Amino acid sequence: MRRRPLRTLIPVSMLVFAGLSTACSDDEQPTNLPEPTDLSGTYELVTLTQAGTPTIGPPIATGTLVLTQTTYVIDLTTPDQTGTPVNTVDNGTYSTDGDNWTQESSTTGLQGVGTFTLQGNTLTVNVTTVGIEVLTVWNKTG
């Protein structure tokens, strides 16, 4: 095995060290990250689409969604397979990052992930929980 002369290793090691010291330097200016979107308020259901079923809304399906900065409470009434109204109330925590949405139910312990958009007073949430995708559109009322 041929050994490299020490003088050829020194420049290489200097480049590596210079790269590491630059990468580890804290001289960089802090990045201004965008503030999370404040979704706090009360919303009324406009439409709901679950697992590829036809889209429904009032008066067939009704609901209220109340959001704080980190928690949600949802009160939703939808028809079962026979058309009988079934009321579901759930609460838990949620977070957003960019347009990503994550929620965890305090009632069931289930976690849902998806996306959201807020345009004016219209909040659209597309979330998948245990493999079931639910798309809801809400109108902010308070």
C-alpha positions as MATLAB code, in Angstrom:
seq = 'MRRRPLRTLIPVSMLVFAGLSTACSDDEQPTNLPEPTDLSGTYELVTLTQAGTPTIGPPIATGTLVLTQTTYVIDLTTPDQTGTPVNTVDNGTYSTDGDNWTQESSTTGLQGVGTFTLQGNTLTVNVTTVGIEVLTVWNKTG';
ca = [
       0.000    0.000    0.000;
       1.317    3.381   -1.009;
       1.264    6.132    1.581;
       0.388    9.676    0.618;
       2.816   12.355    1.598;
       1.740   14.365    4.610;
       1.739   17.605    2.605;
      -1.105   16.347    0.313;
      -3.244   15.364    3.311;
      -2.940   18.731    5.033;
      -4.838   20.746    2.376;
      -7.599   18.122    2.263;
      -7.951   18.098    6.038;
      -7.976   21.905    6.086;
     -10.837   21.943    3.566;
     -12.817   19.438    5.609;
     -12.268   21.409    8.819;
     -13.133   24.696    7.108;
     -16.344   23.143    5.790;
     -17.250   21.808    9.214;
     -16.540   25.078   10.965;
     -18.658   26.954    8.428;
     -21.491   24.460    8.760;
     -21.346   24.637   12.556;
     -21.028   28.411   12.723;
     -23.813   30.325   14.419;
     -23.097   33.490   12.433;
     -26.140   32.835   10.268;
     -29.093   35.126   10.683;
     -32.215   33.493   12.153;
     -34.725   32.396    9.574;
     -38.036   34.195    9.810;
     -40.484   31.321    9.867;
     -44.090   32.121    9.009;
     -46.491   32.325   11.930;
     -48.984   29.456   12.141;
     -52.396   30.331   10.750;
     -54.803   31.305   13.541;
     -57.907   29.220   12.891;
     -59.585   30.057   16.216;
     -63.340   30.509   15.961;
     -66.670   28.810   15.437;
     -67.515   27.208   12.096;
     -70.720   25.767   10.622;
     -70.640   22.774    8.288;
     -71.049   23.542    4.586;
     -70.276   20.110    3.092;
     -68.915   16.720    4.117;
     -67.552   13.947    1.901;
     -66.521   10.705    3.558;
     -64.691    7.772    1.980;
     -65.841    8.550   -1.543;
     -69.543    8.812   -0.664;
     -71.629   11.581   -2.187;
     -71.092   15.021   -0.707;
     -73.728   16.021    1.849;
     -74.479   19.169    3.768;
     -77.348   20.918    5.506;
     -80.081   19.950    6.066;
     -78.978   16.292    5.632;
     -75.744   16.777    7.580;
     -75.197   19.575   10.088;
     -72.361   20.432   12.368;
     -70.369   22.903   14.357;
     -66.590   23.045   14.726;
     -65.029   25.169   17.476;
     -61.280   25.764   17.285;
     -58.856   27.412   19.676;
     -55.157   27.737   18.863;
     -54.604   24.064   19.786;
     -57.932   22.330   20.518;
     -61.080   21.403   18.654;
     -64.643   20.415   19.525;
     -66.858   19.036   16.772;
     -70.578   18.334   16.995;
     -71.752   16.611   13.819;
     -75.049   15.041   12.805;
     -75.012   12.776    9.751;
     -77.420   10.113    8.486;
     -76.616    6.437    8.998;
     -77.201    3.860    6.232;
     -80.960    3.930    6.855;
     -81.130    7.734    6.839;
     -81.555    8.049   10.600;
     -79.631   11.066   11.986;
     -76.668   10.102   14.179;
     -75.008   12.723   16.385;
     -71.247   12.541   16.980;
     -69.370   14.780   19.396;
     -65.581   14.693   19.510;
     -62.832   16.852   20.985;
     -59.076   16.846   21.002;
     -55.997   18.690   19.907;
     -54.791   19.747   16.483;
     -51.793   21.455   14.982;
     -50.921   22.969   11.649;
     -47.621   23.329    9.853;
     -47.844   25.175    6.566;
     -50.937   23.614    5.011;
     -50.550   20.331    6.926;
     -53.115   19.377    9.559;
     -52.683   16.844   12.386;
     -55.336   16.055   14.972;
     -55.661   13.683   17.896;
     -58.996   12.821   19.433;
     -59.249   12.930   23.233;
     -62.423   10.867   22.867;
     -61.091    7.957   20.778;
     -57.311    8.413   20.880;
     -57.213    8.227   17.080;
     -54.913   10.477   15.096;
     -55.745   12.025   11.745;
     -53.407   13.692    9.261;
     -54.119   15.730    6.186;
     -54.234   19.252    4.840;
     -56.264   22.409    5.262;
     -56.911   25.678    3.464;
     -58.418   28.901    4.740;
     -59.799   31.296    2.154;
     -61.665   34.197    3.680;
     -64.126   32.625    6.107;
     -64.059   29.202    4.428;
     -62.026   26.463    6.102;
     -61.479   23.228    4.174;
     -60.019   20.238    6.033;
     -59.070   17.000    4.286;
     -58.032   14.455    6.913;
     -57.444   10.701    6.910;
     -58.011    8.678   10.074;
     -57.604    4.874   10.171;
     -57.528    4.848    6.381;
     -60.781    6.792    5.936;
     -60.543   10.134    4.171;
     -62.986   12.848    5.201;
     -63.229   16.184    3.413;
     -65.144   18.899    5.248;
     -65.839   22.499    4.311;
     -66.754   24.946    7.072;
     -67.926   28.563    7.153;
     -66.614   30.737   10.002;
     -69.490   32.264   11.935;
     -67.738   33.595   15.008;
];
